[in-house]
Amino acid sequence: MASSGPVNWELARQIAIAAAAAGDAAVRPGELDRVRAALRLADVWLDAATSLPAGVTGVETWTRVQWIERTQPTWTTLCDPVAAQVTAAMGSALPEEVRAQAGPLVGVLGSVGGLMFGAQVGQALGALAGEVLSSTDIGLPLGPSGLGALVVGNVAALGDGLELEPDEVRLYVALREAAHHRLYTHVPWLRAHVLGAVEAYARGITVDADAISRAMTEIDPADPESLQAALSGGMFDPQRTPDQQVALERLETALALVEGWVADVVDAAAVNLPSSASLAESMRRRRGSGGPAEQTFATLVGLELRPRRLREAATLWAAVRETRGTDARDAIWAHPDLLPSAADLADPAGFAAADDDPLHVPDAGADPVPPGEPAAG
């Protein structure tokens, strides 16, 4: 399985699909119509809860295997920079005399590194496919832009576990899916803002040069088992740097703000849904306690997509809405410089009251200020 990139994606795909297919089931007849109707109603309800217009332009129903296939391009964008930086760091960490002695073995290690990452990613995505509910369930738009998609088997399993009516659970998941799409469709810089934090994390990766040097002396090119022992012995484990910690905090804050906004909007939109309170609490526990997203990225090189401060972010957005109104809350997404900071999450009332003049907040429907230019007000 040759691979031209830092992750052997063909291996990852095969492992992920093999794991997901074991518990997968075909989409039942009529399910697409039910999901389409749920997303249509979700957008009607959301119109009263946010000034951001609808973002869903197409609808699909996915099996677990289809989720893997449809989201792989985004996972490639997320994982390749991290894997590439680890591979580069390994090469630069080897002392020059060791590189000269190793010769072709260095290239072999690069190929094996791609296989190693491919196996890790495949196992993680296979497990994740058994839990995700939609294309945006982990807070990122993993599927094509504007495509609202539910993993219908997992949505049904969630309803069974909570002993709730399937139509209510489907509608609630559709509300979250449609809300995420409104945000990512009409805040065009947001996707790059989140993915940029992942890339900033990757740029700061370093590895233990001493561990690699020791491992190289123990590898026998004629003995595959010695190579496997080196791979599993920690020689590739990255070391978290101060720059990486800053990038991770930026990522956690961004994800918390996304999830908190979605929670506030969906809470308002689902006011007439009988089971909304229990579903909302279930979702908050699921996301805030480090659900599937954290497990996936922890399986890689320590990168986590966990909105640790989800509840604080939801409280902050609610405080802004109550103090300054829905339009002012949504207008904060006009430019990244207007977003609350990690410190603001600790004082939501202070942030909400800091600027109660709507003239100082860009109009939600206006074009965003390009990054690098000062925001209005």
ZIHU-V166011 format. One record per backbone hydrogen bond with DSSP energy under -0.5 kcal/mol. CO is the residue of the C=O (numbers start at 0). NH is the residue of the N-H. E is the energy in kcal/mol with one decimal. If there is no record, write none. Layout:
BEGIN
CO_NH_E + CO_NH_E
END
This chain:
BEGIN
6_8_-1.5 + 7_11_-2.2 + 8_12_-2.7 + 9_13_-2.2 + 10_14_-2.6 + 11_15_-2.7 + 12_16_-2.7 + 13_17_-2.2 + 14_18_-2.0 + 15_19_-2.7 + 16_20_-2.8 + 17_21_-0.7 + 19_22_-0.9 + 20_23_-0.9 + 27_30_-2.0 + 29_33_-1.8 + 30_34_-2.5 + 31_35_-2.8 + 32_36_-2.2 + 33_37_-2.1 + 34_38_-2.6 + 35_39_-2.1 + 36_40_-2.5 + 37_41_-2.5 + 38_42_-2.0 + 39_43_-1.5 + 40_44_-2.4 + 41_45_-2.5 + 42_46_-1.6 + 43_47_-0.5 + 44_47_-1.0 + 45_48_-1.7 + 45_49_-1.5 + 54_56_-0.5 + 57_147_-3.1 + 59_149_-1.3 + 61_151_-0.9 + 61_152_-0.5 + 62_66_-1.9 + 63_67_-1.7 + 64_68_-2.2 + 65_69_-2.8 + 66_70_-1.6 + 67_71_-1.1 + 70_73_-0.7 + 70_74_-1.9 + 71_75_-2.6 + 72_76_-1.7 + 73_77_-2.1 + 74_78_-3.0 + 75_79_-2.3 + 76_80_-0.5 + 77_81_-0.5 + 78_82_-2.5 + 79_83_-3.1 + 80_84_-2.0 + 81_85_-2.1 + 82_86_-2.4 + 83_87_-2.5 + 84_88_-2.7 + 85_89_-2.2 + 86_90_-1.9 + 87_91_-2.4 + 88_92_-1.5 + 89_93_-0.9 + 90_93_-0.6 + 94_98_-2.4 + 95_99_-2.1 + 96_100_-1.8 + 97_101_-2.8 + 98_102_-2.1 + 101_104_-2.1 + 102_105_-1.7 + 102_106_-0.5 + 103_107_-1.9 + 104_108_-2.5 + 105_109_-1.7 + 106_110_-2.0 + 107_111_-2.7 + 108_112_-2.6 + 109_113_-1.8 + 110_114_-1.9 + 111_115_-2.9 + 112_116_-2.8 + 113_7_-2.3 + 113_117_-2.3 + 114_118_-2.6 + 115_119_-2.2 + 116_120_-3.1 + 117_121_-2.5 + 118_122_-2.3 + 119_123_-2.3 + 120_124_-3.0 + 121_125_-2.2 + 122_126_-1.9 + 123_127_-2.5 + 124_128_-2.4 + 125_129_-0.6 + 126_129_-0.8 + 127_130_-2.2 + 127_131_-2.2 + 132_150_-2.3 + 133_136_-0.9 + 134_141_-2.0 + 135_138_-2.4 + 139_141_-1.6 + 143_146_-1.8 + 145_56_-3.1 + 145_57_-1.6 + 145_147_-0.8 + 146_148_-0.6 + 147_59_-2.2 + 148_134_-1.6 + 149_61_-2.7 + 149_151_-1.3 + 150_153_-0.7 + 150_154_-2.0 + 151_155_-2.3 + 152_156_-1.9 + 153_157_-2.1 + 154_158_-2.0 + 155_159_-2.2 + 156_160_-2.3 + 157_161_-1.9 + 158_162_-0.9 + 158_163_-2.1 + 164_168_-2.1 + 165_169_-2.7 + 166_170_-2.1 + 167_171_-2.3 + 168_172_-2.5 + 169_173_-2.2 + 170_174_-2.2 + 171_175_-1.9 + 172_176_-2.5 + 173_177_-2.9 + 174_178_-2.3 + 175_179_-2.3 + 176_180_-2.0 + 177_181_-2.0 + 178_182_-2.0 + 179_183_-2.8 + 180_184_-2.3 + 181_185_-1.9 + 182_186_-1.1 + 186_189_-2.1 + 188_192_-2.0 + 189_193_-2.3 + 190_194_-2.7 + 191_195_-2.3 + 192_196_-0.9 + 193_196_-0.6 + 193_197_-1.2 + 194_198_-2.2 + 195_199_-2.4 + 196_200_-1.9 + 197_201_-2.3 + 198_202_-2.4 + 199_203_-0.9 + 200_203_-0.7 + 201_204_-1.7 + 205_238_-2.7 + 206_208_-1.0 + 207_211_-2.0 + 208_212_-2.6 + 209_213_-2.5 + 210_214_-2.3 + 211_215_-2.5 + 212_216_-1.2 + 213_217_-0.6 + 214_217_-1.3 + 214_218_-0.5 + 215_218_-0.9 + 218_220_-0.6 + 219_222_-2.9 + 221_223_-0.6 + 222_225_-1.1 + 222_226_-1.1 + 223_227_-2.3 + 224_228_-2.2 + 225_229_-1.7 + 226_230_-2.4 + 227_231_-2.0 + 229_232_-0.9 + 229_234_-1.0 + 230_233_-0.6 + 233_236_-1.0 + 236_207_-0.7 + 238_205_-0.8 + 240_244_-2.3 + 241_245_-2.0 + 242_246_-2.2 + 243_247_-2.8 + 244_248_-2.3 + 245_249_-2.2 + 246_250_-2.3 + 247_251_-3.0 + 248_252_-2.3 + 249_253_-2.3 + 250_254_-2.6 + 251_255_-2.4 + 252_256_-2.4 + 253_257_-2.2 + 254_258_-2.9 + 255_259_-2.9 + 256_260_-2.2 + 257_261_-2.4 + 258_262_-2.5 + 259_263_-2.2 + 260_264_-2.7 + 261_265_-2.9 + 262_266_-2.4 + 263_267_-1.6 + 264_268_-2.4 + 265_269_-2.7 + 267_270_-0.9 + 269_272_-2.1 + 271_273_-0.7 + 272_275_-2.1 + 274_278_-2.3 + 275_279_-2.8 + 276_280_-2.1 + 277_281_-2.1 + 278_282_-2.4 + 279_283_-2.4 + 280_284_-2.4 + 281_285_-2.3 + 282_286_-2.6 + 283_287_-3.1 + 284_288_-1.9 + 285_290_-0.8 + 286_289_-1.2 + 290_294_-1.7 + 291_295_-2.3 + 292_296_-2.3 + 293_297_-2.4 + 294_298_-1.4 + 295_299_-0.7 + 296_301_-0.6 + 296_302_-0.9 + 304_306_-0.6 + 305_307_-2.2 + 306_309_-1.6 + 308_312_-2.3 + 309_313_-2.6 + 310_314_-2.2 + 311_315_-2.3 + 312_316_-2.5 + 313_317_-2.1 + 314_318_-2.2 + 315_319_-2.3 + 316_320_-2.4 + 317_321_-2.5 + 318_322_-2.1 + 319_323_-3.3 + 319_324_-0.8 + 320_324_-1.3 + 324_328_-2.0 + 325_329_-2.5 + 326_330_-2.1 + 327_331_-0.8 + 328_331_-0.8 + 329_332_-1.5 + 330_333_-2.0 + 331_334_-0.9 + 333_368_-0.6 + 334_337_-1.8 + 335_338_-1.1 + 340_344_-1.2 + 341_345_-0.5 + 342_345_-1.1 + 343_346_-1.5 + 346_350_-2.1 + 347_351_-2.5 + 348_352_-1.9 + 349_353_-0.8 + 350_353_-0.7 + 350_354_-0.5 + 355_357_-0.8 + 356_359_-2.3 + 357_360_-1.4 + 362_365_-1.5 + 369_372_-2.1
END
